[in-house]
Amino acid sequence: MNCNHSNRSTFTALSCGIALGLAGISTAAPLITVPWNGHVGAVSFTFDDALETQVLNLKPLLDAMPDVHVTFFLTAFQDRLKDNAAGFAALANAGHEMGNHTISHWHLTDETDEELEEDVVKFADTIEATMAKYGADVKVVSFATPFCENGDHVKTIIDKRHMLNRDCTYDGARTFWDEEPDWMSMPAKIWSRSGATVNEMLNALDTAAYIGKFDNSIPLEHPITGGSWLIVLQHDVSERMIDNYAINPDDIKTLFERAVKNGLWVAPIGTVGAYQRAHFIFDKALMTKTDDGYKVTWKVPHEYMPKSVPLRVALDTSRVDSKAVIMQDGKVLTPESDGHYIIEFMSKSLTIKTSKEIGLPPKIKRNAKDYTKFTIFDLKGKKLGDANGFKVPESYPKGVYFIRAEAKGLTPLTKKISR
Ligand SMILES: [Zn+2]
């Protein structure tokens, strides 16, 4: 088995653990990250361009909503960082994220390496220094491309100084828990007065929370089978109807309220991104036996992660008794009211104290016979009927079809089948 395979699902992690466990080296830890910090899904509202209206009109709304934390992508274009620094520092101190949106707000794909170094790499330090001057301790970890213009070379420069980058991609784009996204090109849904209506944005927030009917979602796209992470791109917060990218304060308040009501994790892109990115590492972490228990260690995947990345994890009590004690940085962790533990991912290790052996992980395999429902679609995504396995029935005309396989607890699998 190839344990470095690109399939980053939990199944791979567990199976790799078994292989190594049998070899007598180490085995997968009996801990697994709870998706989206215990919420059904997540939403990150991001506000670009360091606009004054974000301080004047948005800050009072945010101050009244303790469950809502957002990201601001700052730029020095037209002296905006300097002019609004005190307001953004106050927002940072209230728990909102400050990210990098370049000095020039120019087309990065046209820039020389020297220009990229200034705009992308050094400006992250400038934002931190400016915020510090106004009393806010900020670590910049997130970037957003101006005009969403990106490319392979630009990505490598962004990656030198940031854990993730937000682009725009396409409307309705979502990020799924067990599929590692391109961290240097995160998708976002863009608000504009001429584009998304408030109702469309509310629907997107319902979809992220898995509220609605999704039986007919197109198999060529990702079928909606649970909650997901939605990233939203905003600019001005004002009633200026002339500005296509502005959103009325009342409307953004309506979106925030729906997100909270839907039980979504409403958190900055850097917070949700670090949590999800950490889980791909932590859920594969191996443990080794010590004198009085086990030690679990892992690596941090990027130099520019937030200073603290608290992970909500569940203990697999089929493998270890619930009386086991989890310790980190010399302290005993007490479980939350729901039985989960909050561990610090940035500490890179933890110990499990138990007098008993920890059992091996259950063997989980994914193959055709694990799926219980097979549905046939045509190439346009129109549902045609049921199938028995990945086989197009004889009664269908010759041609190419898609078959989507589903089962409870498994990620759906879609295959192109010709007959
Ligand atoms: Zn911009």
Residues whose N, C-alpha, C, O or C-beta is under 5 A from the ligand:
A	BS01	ZN	D48 D49 P146 F147
